[in-house]
């Protein structure tokens, strides 16, 4: 069921319940009011009857009453002695049990079909009497009958009006949503640039559209980087392949000496090795990218990790500045992956700074460790700072040097898996500082 239909149904049921309850409340309270009012008037009539018939009041005689005091509709009055014979006629005239009730309490209110009645016990010189007045509340009944007719019709009209207004408002409110759905349907991989209109950024639909648009922004960025990756990958693969094919065609174009064959094979082998390294790095990156949590985490000493790392690099080019740990410095990590990430950064610093020394700092900060690798190399052009983490991306000034542009993407992913962060500061021609922050374990 569509939201519009569901809301309309809910509105109709709510309107039906609310209007019915309101109608019922109006009817019952009116009935109650008239009943009470009429019993009150009956009470007055009972008193009057008692004055006239039992106390033989001379001021209010029967004639005065009939002439000047308004009688109730179809009013009947009785004054019945509460002796044996009177009790029987009480039960017979009204209902079985009235006599008993009247002996127990002073006054009794009762219904006789549609008529209302009041019986009151009085004691006069000649004995105990019951004064009873019954009458028909014609005005009340007419009013209630009128309500019985008017309330259902009025109620139905109200419900109809409420549902119509509700349906119109729901339709109006959902219209922008339908337009958004229509537009969202048109957004495909080839039209990822389309965005939903945001009319009111503060209402729910505006917020939904903004969230959807920002999701599209992220998707578009992911698509773009995927496209860039495929184009870079094919470019990187094509270079060694072109070299291999060219060399093979050249050497096979005519008879060659043994040495020429050997030289050609060496070139082919070298290019094949390049391709091999590239595919291995790509595989490693794909493996890391597919991880959402760190595999085989363990408690590792960051100092031991750094010492093992520097052993693999030429010591004469390294300048170390390690802040000693008071207790041992540990992180929860994967030794192999962390080693790979830091080795990439150190390798880059050495590669892109010729023969200049590279400084490796280690410091303990509140809640985290800071590792900085600082070189005085070629630096990274400012416009390319945010691209160097894309797989296979190489800055313009680095393309003359060996490399495939995978190391940084891999290092970043690994450091993020360790809940850490990696960032670069660089000045072209002056050098680069790579900073790694890792949380305490
Ligand atoms: P590679 O070094 O194999 O090209 P990376 O992924 O390790 O690939 O680095 C990506 C790019 O970032 C490099 O091509 C280079 O342009 C830039 N880069 C990384 N580290 C440095 C550095 N220390 N100095 C200058 N440029 C760097």
Boltz pocket constraint, residues with backbone or C-beta under 6 A from the ligand:
constraints:
  - pocket:
      binder: B
      contacts: [[A, 344], [A, 345], [A, 348], [A, 349], [A, 350], [A, 352], [A, 375], [A, 377], [A, 378], [A, 379], [A, 380], [A, 388], [A, 389], [A, 390], [A, 393], [A, 394], [A, 395], [A, 396], [A, 397], [A, 398], [A, 402], [A, 403], [A, 404], [A, 405], [A, 406], [A, 407], [A, 408], [A, 409], [A, 432]]
      max_distance: 6.0
